[in-house]
Each structure stands twice: as C-alpha cells, then as structure tokens.
Amino acid sequence: MQVVPPALDRLIDSLAKLPGIGRKTATRLALNILRRPSSQARELAASLNELHSAIRLCSCCFTFSETDPCVVCADPKRNGEIVCVVEQPGDLMAIEKTGSYRGHYHILHGVLAPLDGIGPEEIKVRELLARVASGTVKEVLIATSSTVPGEATASYLIDRLQGAPIRLTRLACGIPMGMDIKYADRHTLAKAIEGRSSAR
Amino acid sequence: MQVVPPALDRLIDSLAKLPGIGRKTATRLALNILRRPSSQARELAASLNELHSAIRLCSCCFTFSETDPCVVCADPKRNGEIVCVVEQPGDLMAIEKTGSYRGHYHILHGVLAPLDGIGPEEIKVRELLARVASGTVKEVLIATSSTVPGEATASYLIDRLQGAPIRLTRLACGIPMGMDIKYADRHTLAKAIEGRSSAR
C-alpha cells in the first residue's frame, strides 16, 4: 500500500538525487520540511529557482559568479600575476577562507579522467594556456587535489607549461596541522620528510 | 572578500536550515546542484512548492495525506478495530514497510515533553481518546519510540486509557534481528529476558 502521499514522494525522489543523500535521509528531510511552515519550503524553492539564472561563469577564471568578471578578477588590489589553478569553485572558496592568498584563480571544472572520457578539451586547460600565453601571468600555482586524478592533472599541466617563462609551483604536501605524526599515513609522512624545511 | 555569489549563498543558507545539514554539507550540495542541469534544480523547487499545498492531515488518523480520509483509513480491507499509536507519520511509513500490520493508525505528532512546554493538549491525545470513546476501537497498540519521552508518552496514554473497554498493547522490546547478544546494551537484554517467549 502506497502510504507516502505522491507529492511527498516526488520531493523524496528529488532530494535523493543529491550527492550523499540516500532515500532514508531524503525521507527524513522531506518529512521535516513538511512539519515546518510552508514559508521555509518556498524560500528554499525560490533559491533553487534563481540559482542557475543568477549565476554564470567568470569569463576570465571560470568561477561561479553573478558578475563578469568575478569579484576576484575585478579587484584591482589583487595580484593578477599569480594564478592559482584549482579543480572546482568550491576549492577557490576554501582557499579564500584562509585569507592568505591574494592572487587570481583559474578553475578547471574537473580533472583529467581518460577512462570517463574526460581529456584536456573537457576541462579549462586551453583557457589556462591562453591566459599564460597572454604574458601577464608570472606564476602558476597548481592546487589540484592530492588524489590520483588530481596529481595526474597537475603532471599534465606541468608538462604543458614547461616551456613557458613563468614560475610553476605546487601546494606543499605534508602533515596536517594538529595531526599526531603516528596517525599520518606513510605516503603523507614520506612527502613531509621529502619537503622538509629549515627549522632555523 | 565575499567570493560566494549571493544567489549561491542564499541557497546554502536555506539548505543549512535542514536537520543534520551543516554549512559544509549545504555548500557541497549547493555547488553540486549548480553543476547539474538547471532542470534538476527546478524539479526540486517545484516539489518543494507543491508540498504544503498538496498535503494535509487525515482528519481521522492525522497522517500526512493528499486525500481525506487517507488511503489507510479509507481502505475497507483494513481492520479499523485496531489502532496503532505512533509519534510521527514517518513511523507509520516504517510500519507499513514491514507489511505485517493491517489495522489503522493514530499519529500523535510529537511526544510529551513538559520541559519544552509540550503537554497532552499539544499532541493528538484528545483526538485519540475521542476515537476510543466512539466505541469502534477494540485494541490500541502503543508504538511510541523506546526513548525516555516516548516511554513517558506511552505511560501517560496507558493511564488515560486504563478504564476503556479495550485491549491495550505495546510493541515487543528485545534483541534486534541479526544482533549479537554480547553487543546488546543491558537494558535491552533485560527487556528481552523479561519478555521471553516459549520456545516450543
């Protein structure tokens, strides 16, 4: 017997399409939304409806933005000579939260994944090479994830940018702050030893 | 610097109001929604918008339903002489999934929580007593959660229904199926011993 009302079932279906949300969580969320005032559901619906129409990609760095160029690219106080290459707009947001980077960005919108048919043409590699070729960029900081596809993408970019008259850098790899060394995995520990810095 | 576009930020705010969704998860979900086709966001928005207008409470058992009476109360094949009392519509859905209950329900929409100002008048207790007083009900199966407020609500209901000429039952309490006895907590194990059944 179908005891879940169809309208509730449709919401559960839609929520269950989100990443990391299974049917059980989707049901819990939907029932919770139903128990609250309808104004909250409408507010969420309105945010969803305006999302894609309000946000586009910055034509320079390709981050999500309501303006073009985005706030970072448009800011005269930021240093356009350094370009930090990240996989996704979420990575840019994470770096901005640190407050310790004052350069520009370049969002690849993905990583190389040949088995899934994602080659350099599917991500914003050509656009990065064009930015570098334009001559204003003096340093490219590659900040892809330290996962297998992230590293492969970094290697590919390093290879393609080898001949360019720029400084080519990577994020430091090592022990996370606050982590007990005995819990670090051996690859991280090996990287930390390899990249050790002078203590005085 | 506010690098999160306002439209994205509003969606993150709305998502973060859902239970069990913090700002980090909300950001991950919002970025994922933005990366997918806008049709999916619109579909979710449409489900949210129709939710409260399509669904009301069944005037008999108070579950969420698009029809009144709900499908369970309206089904002539179900036994209206047994009423299973649960806290929330989600509990009804869970019991329906078992396929082993063929009676009616009564949704309390909460549990007694005197410290939060939730007394019998705030949940559907009066309505349950009226259903029992109407004379058609022969058994009330109390299926509130086996938590402290769930048990307190059950005790209150048992007290109020003490004089009624009905059978008053509770869900069995014991070892969950597939659980190793050595991992059961001592209260559950004590209940299981207390409620032991004849093996042959």
Chai-1 contact restraints between the chains, C-beta under 6 A:
chainA,res_idxA,chainB,res_idxB,connection_type,confidence,min_distance_angstrom,max_distance_angstrom,comment,restraint_id
A,V3,B,M93,contact,1.0,0.0,6.0,A-B,restraint_1
A,V3,B,E96,contact,1.0,0.0,6.0,A-B,restraint_2
A,V4,B,M93,contact,1.0,0.0,6.0,A-B,restraint_3
A,P5,B,I55,contact,1.0,0.0,6.0,A-B,restraint_4
A,P5,B,F64,contact,1.0,0.0,6.0,A-B,restraint_5
A,P5,B,S65,contact,1.0,0.0,6.0,A-B,restraint_6
A,P5,B,E66,contact,1.0,0.0,6.0,A-B,restraint_7
A,A7,B,E50,contact,1.0,0.0,6.0,A-B,restraint_8
A,A7,B,L51,contact,1.0,0.0,6.0,A-B,restraint_9
A,A7,B,A54,contact,1.0,0.0,6.0,A-B,restraint_10
A,A7,B,I55,contact,1.0,0.0,6.0,A-B,restraint_11
A,R10,B,S47,contact,1.0,0.0,6.0,A-B,restraint_12
A,L11,B,S47,contact,1.0,0.0,6.0,A-B,restraint_13
A,L11,B,L51,contact,1.0,0.0,6.0,A-B,restraint_14
A,S14,B,E43,contact,1.0,0.0,6.0,A-B,restraint_15
A,S14,B,L44,contact,1.0,0.0,6.0,A-B,restraint_16
A,S14,B,S47,contact,1.0,0.0,6.0,A-B,restraint_17
A,L18,B,L29,contact,1.0,0.0,6.0,A-B,restraint_18
A,P19,B,N32,contact,1.0,0.0,6.0,A-B,restraint_19
A,L29,B,L18,contact,1.0,0.0,6.0,A-B,restraint_20
A,L31,B,G90,contact,1.0,0.0,6.0,A-B,restraint_21
A,N32,B,P19,contact,1.0,0.0,6.0,A-B,restraint_22
A,S38,B,H52,contact,1.0,0.0,6.0,A-B,restraint_23
A,A41,B,L48,contact,1.0,0.0,6.0,A-B,restraint_24
A,A41,B,L51,contact,1.0,0.0,6.0,A-B,restraint_25
A,A41,B,H52,contact,1.0,0.0,6.0,A-B,restraint_26
A,E43,B,S14,contact,1.0,0.0,6.0,A-B,restraint_27
A,L44,B,S14,contact,1.0,0.0,6.0,A-B,restraint_28
A,L44,B,L48,contact,1.0,0.0,6.0,A-B,restraint_29
A,A45,B,A45,contact,1.0,0.0,6.0,A-B,restraint_30
A,A45,B,L48,contact,1.0,0.0,6.0,A-B,restraint_31
A,A45,B,N49,contact,1.0,0.0,6.0,A-B,restraint_32
A,S47,B,R10,contact,1.0,0.0,6.0,A-B,restraint_33
A,S47,B,L11,contact,1.0,0.0,6.0,A-B,restraint_34
A,S47,B,S14,contact,1.0,0.0,6.0,A-B,restraint_35
A,L48,B,A41,contact,1.0,0.0,6.0,A-B,restraint_36
A,L48,B,L44,contact,1.0,0.0,6.0,A-B,restraint_37
A,L48,B,A45,contact,1.0,0.0,6.0,A-B,restraint_38
A,N49,B,A45,contact,1.0,0.0,6.0,A-B,restraint_39
A,E50,B,A7,contact,1.0,0.0,6.0,A-B,restraint_40
A,L51,B,A7,contact,1.0,0.0,6.0,A-B,restraint_41
A,L51,B,L11,contact,1.0,0.0,6.0,A-B,restraint_42
A,L51,B,A41,contact,1.0,0.0,6.0,A-B,restraint_43
A,H52,B,S38,contact,1.0,0.0,6.0,A-B,restraint_44
A,H52,B,A41,contact,1.0,0.0,6.0,A-B,restraint_45
A,A54,B,A7,contact,1.0,0.0,6.0,A-B,restraint_46
A,I55,B,P5,contact,1.0,0.0,6.0,A-B,restraint_47
A,I55,B,A7,contact,1.0,0.0,6.0,A-B,restraint_48
A,F64,B,P5,contact,1.0,0.0,6.0,A-B,restraint_49
A,S65,B,P5,contact,1.0,0.0,6.0,A-B,restraint_50
A,E66,B,P5,contact,1.0,0.0,6.0,A-B,restraint_51
A,G90,B,L31,contact,1.0,0.0,6.0,A-B,restraint_52
A,M93,B,V3,contact,1.0,0.0,6.0,A-B,restraint_53
A,M93,B,V4,contact,1.0,0.0,6.0,A-B,restraint_54
A,E96,B,V3,contact,1.0,0.0,6.0,A-B,restraint_55
